[in-house]
Amino acid sequence: MTAAPAPDVLAAFEEAKGFMPLDEGLALHGAALTAGRLGLPLLEVGTYCGRSTVLLADAARASGVTAVTVDHHRGSEEQQPGWDYHDPETVDPEVGLMDTLPAFRRTLYRAGLEEHVVAVVGRSPQVAGIWGTPLGLVFVDGGHTDEHATADYEGWAPHLAEGGLLVIHDVFPDPADEFTGQAPYRIYLRALASGAFTEVSAAGSLRVLRRTGAGV
Ligand SMILES: C[S@@+](CC[C@H](N)C(=O)[O-])C[C@H]1O[C@@H](n2cnc3c(N)ncnc32)[C@H](O)[C@@H]1O
């Protein structure tokens, strides 16, 4: 399915802070529309300020399903003060730590998509450990260390239904192209090597795989 996101959704996407270029966002949206046909929730790891979430939410609305997005909202390693991807505006001055939840809520409100999203504030492996519903799509865009990317894959891929889509962001096969490490590339390779996933498409650093067998 290739229907474009609604104009107000695209405007909210463009306005939101975040790390997803438009071509990858449209590929994510298209994958979410396809996955939405399974009638199961679409899950994102790595909400940040909601840039990618609004695209999943738009597809969820069109498909009559719910988008779930998980983040502790304290930022990844490379987003902390002193690192390349730090944005001082994301720091809560009262507690002195990053808090991207307020910006995320504003993004979702602007897009008019609040009722299509369940936002879970917590650590991805902890949430995955108590999760019990099959998913139509898992979008992995959380922490980019091997520890975090592996935990996201091992925590969420088992919940992906047969025919569901595993979407991985920041897959950089060439180390010269990457800025935040190659852990996403390694879980992409692991998914393919498992025999449980088949690659469907690629756009920039975004990879879309379909669950075609059991296991991880
Ligand atoms: C690259 S950003 C997500 C970008 C977002 N998808 C977008 O399109 O702009 C990664 C996010 O993952 C979150 N994160 C990192 N490790 C996490 C973990 N173990 N559990 C939950 N969230 C985590 C960070 O707080 C951060 O907001």
The ligand as an SDF file (V2000), in Angstrom:
LIG
                    3D

 27 29  0  0  0  0  0  0  0  0999 V2000
   17.2010    7.6120   17.8040 C   0  0  0  0  0  0  0  0  0  0  0  0
   16.0570    8.1060   19.0240 S   0  0  0  0  0  0  0  0  0  0  0  0
   14.4970    7.7340   18.2900 C   0  0  0  0  0  0  0  0  0  0  0  0
   14.1950    8.6440   17.1520 C   0  0  0  0  0  0  0  0  0  0  0  0
   12.7610    8.6480   16.6740 C   0  0  0  0  0  0  0  0  0  0  0  0
   12.2890    7.3280   16.2850 N   0  0  0  0  0  0  0  0  0  0  0  0
   12.6010    9.6390   15.5420 C   0  0  0  0  0  0  0  0  0  0  0  0
   12.1150    9.2780   14.4620 O   0  0  0  0  0  0  0  0  0  0  0  0
   12.9860   10.7920   15.7040 O   0  0  0  0  0  0  0  0  0  0  0  0
   16.2480    6.8250   20.2090 C   0  0  0  0  0  0  0  0  0  0  0  0
   15.3250    6.8870   21.4190 C   0  0  0  0  0  0  0  0  0  0  0  0
   15.4130    5.6390   22.0850 O   0  0  0  0  0  0  0  0  0  0  0  0
   15.2960    5.8390   23.4650 C   0  0  0  0  0  0  0  0  0  0  0  0
   15.9310    4.7100   24.1260 N   0  0  0  0  0  0  0  0  0  0  0  0
   17.2290    4.3340   24.0850 C   0  0  0  0  0  0  0  0  0  0  0  0
   17.4220    3.2050   24.7730 N   0  0  0  0  0  0  0  0  0  0  0  0
   16.2130    2.8520   25.2820 C   0  0  0  0  0  0  0  0  0  0  0  0
   15.7540    1.7750   26.1010 C   0  0  0  0  0  0  0  0  0  0  0  0
   16.5780    0.8130   26.5180 N   0  0  0  0  0  0  0  0  0  0  0  0
   14.4530    1.7410   26.4270 N   0  0  0  0  0  0  0  0  0  0  0  0
   13.5940    2.7000   26.0090 C   0  0  0  0  0  0  0  0  0  0  0  0
   13.9740    3.7430   25.2310 N   0  0  0  0  0  0  0  0  0  0  0  0
   15.2640    3.8100   24.8730 C   0  0  0  0  0  0  0  0  0  0  0  0
   15.9770    7.1630   23.7360 C   0  0  0  0  0  0  0  0  0  0  0  0
   15.4700    7.7350   24.9200 O   0  0  0  0  0  0  0  0  0  0  0  0
   15.6420    7.9420   22.4650 C   0  0  0  0  0  0  0  0  0  0  0  0
   14.5390    8.7880   22.6530 O   0  0  0  0  0  0  0  0  0  0  0  0
  1  2  1  0
  2  3  1  0
  2 10  1  0
  3  4  1  0
  4  5  1  0
  5  6  1  0
  5  7  1  0
  7  8  2  0
  7  9  1  0
 10 11  1  0
 11 12  1  0
 11 26  1  0
 12 13  1  0
 13 14  1  0
 13 24  1  0
 14 15  1  0
 14 23  1  0
 15 16  2  0
 16 17  1  0
 17 18  1  0
 17 23  2  0
 18 19  1  0
 18 20  2  0
 20 21  1  0
 21 22  2  0
 22 23  1  0
 24 25  1  0
 24 26  1  0
 26 27  1  0
M  CHG  2   2   1   9  -1
M  END
$$$$
